[in-house]
Amino acid sequence: MSRRDQIKLSSDEQRELLESERVVIVSSLGPRGWPHSMPMWFVIRDGTIWIWSYAKAQKVRNLERDPRATLLVETGREYTELRGVMIEAEARIHRDQDVVAEFGGELAVRYSEGIESVEGDAAEALKAQAAKRVAISFEPVRTATWDHRKLGGTY
């Protein structure tokens, strides 16, 4: 078995990592052809990473022009602790305000301590924000994973 095969994350390990980490780096191709990387909060929906952004943001403009994106979630401080998932994906931009507002609620629940739903005035505020935002889902094309802890302290 190759070293590369030894450090791959299983499906369960990938899910655990994505559920425990809070930031995904989303890289798209900028207008001059250079990578444009931004840290984003995210939610996993049916195994797919979703984010939201202002509709006029550079990352959205980039994905409108070219839907290819690379997503990175990584954790660890020392080389022997590094674990990560890199996903090459096709972005789908969702503009329907109900879809965007619903997703915004899921995002708020994930990142707000102690709330299980968004209701009342908070739900109305999310609906108002949805008019200026989009939700973006990323359909995986290729995934690479690693867990250097599996190396047992050797390289």
C-alpha positions in Angstrom: 0.0 0.0 0.0 1.4 3.4 -1.0 1.9 6.2 1.6 -0.7 8.2 -0.3 -3.3 5.4 0.2 -2.3 5.1 3.9 -3.3 8.7 4.7 -6.6 8.9 2.9 -9.7 9.7 5.0 -12.6 7.3 4.9 -16.0 8.6 4.1 -16.9 8.8 7.8 -13.6 10.6 8.6 -14.3 13.1 5.8 -17.8 13.8 7.1 -16.5 14.2 10.7 -13.8 16.7 9.5 -16.3 18.7 7.5 -18.8 18.8 10.3 -16.2 19.8 12.9 -14.4 22.6 11.0 -15.9 26.0 10.5 -14.1 27.5 7.5 -13.8 26.3 3.9 -11.3 28.1 1.5 -13.1 28.6 -1.8 -10.8 29.2 -4.8 -12.2 30.4 -8.1 -10.5 32.0 -11.1 -10.4 35.7 -11.0 -10.9 38.1 -13.9 -7.1 38.1 -14.7 -6.8 34.3 -14.5 -5.3 34.2 -11.1 -6.7 32.1 -8.3 -9.0 34.0 -6.0 -9.3 32.3 -2.6 -11.7 33.3 0.2 -12.5 31.8 3.6 -16.2 31.1 3.9 -18.6 29.7 6.5 -20.4 26.6 5.1 -23.1 24.0 5.6 -23.1 20.4 4.4 -26.4 19.6 2.6 -26.7 16.0 1.3 -23.0 15.6 1.3 -22.4 18.9 -0.7 -20.8 22.1 0.6 -23.0 25.2 0.4 -22.0 28.8 1.1 -23.7 32.2 0.7 -22.4 35.5 -0.5 -23.4 38.9 -1.7 -24.5 38.5 -5.3 -22.1 41.2 -6.5 -19.1 39.7 -4.7 -16.0 38.9 -6.8 -16.2 35.2 -6.0 -19.8 35.1 -7.4 -18.7 37.0 -10.5 -15.8 34.5 -11.0 -18.1 31.5 -10.7 -20.7 33.0 -13.1 -17.9 33.3 -15.7 -16.3 29.8 -14.9 -18.1 27.5 -12.4 -15.0 25.5 -11.6 -13.8 25.9 -8.0 -11.4 24.2 -5.6 -12.5 23.9 -1.9 -10.1 23.3 1.0 -10.8 22.4 4.6 -7.7 21.6 6.6 -6.8 21.4 10.3 -3.6 20.8 12.3 -0.7 22.9 13.4 2.2 20.5 13.0 2.9 18.5 9.8 2.2 15.3 11.7 -1.3 16.6 12.7 -2.5 17.8 9.3 -5.8 16.5 8.1 -7.7 17.9 5.1 -10.1 17.6 2.2 -9.6 19.2 -1.1 -12.6 19.2 -3.5 -12.5 20.1 -7.2 -16.1 21.1 -7.8 -18.7 22.7 -10.2 -20.4 25.6 -8.6 -24.2 26.1 -8.9 -25.5 29.6 -8.0 -28.9 29.6 -6.4 -30.8 32.9 -6.7 -34.3 32.0 -5.6 -34.9 34.2 -2.6 -36.7 31.4 -0.7 -33.8 29.0 -1.2 -31.3 31.6 -0.3 -33.2 32.7 2.9 -33.7 29.0 3.9 -30.0 28.4 3.5 -29.2 31.5 5.4 -31.2 30.1 8.3 -29.2 26.9 8.3 -26.0 28.8 8.2 -27.1 31.0 11.2 -28.1 27.9 13.2 -24.7 26.2 12.5 -22.7 29.3 13.5 -24.8 30.7 16.3 -24.3 29.3 19.8 -27.5 27.9 21.4 -30.1 28.4 18.6 -31.9 25.6 16.8 -34.0 27.7 14.4 -34.4 31.2 13.1 -37.8 32.7 13.6 -39.7 36.0 14.0 -37.7 39.1 13.4 -34.5 37.2 12.8 -36.2 35.2 10.0 -37.5 38.5 8.5 -34.0 39.9 8.6 -32.6 36.9 6.8 -35.3 37.2 4.1 -34.3 40.9 3.6 -30.7 39.8 3.3 -31.6 37.1 0.8 -32.6 39.8 -1.7 -28.9 40.8 -2.0 -27.3 37.4 -1.7 -27.0 34.0 -3.4 -26.4 30.5 -2.1 -23.8 28.5 -3.9 -23.6 24.7 -3.9 -20.5 22.8 -5.0 -21.0 19.5 -6.8 -17.8 17.4 -6.3 -15.9 16.3 -9.4 -12.7 15.1 -7.7 -11.7 14.8 -4.0 -8.3 14.3 -2.3 -7.9 13.7 1.4 -5.1 13.3 3.9 -4.5 12.6 7.5 -0.9 12.8 8.5 -1.7 11.4 11.9 -1.9 8.0 10.1 1.8 8.2 9.3 2.7 7.5 13.0 5.1 10.4 13.3 7.2 9.4 10.3 7.4 10.7 6.8 
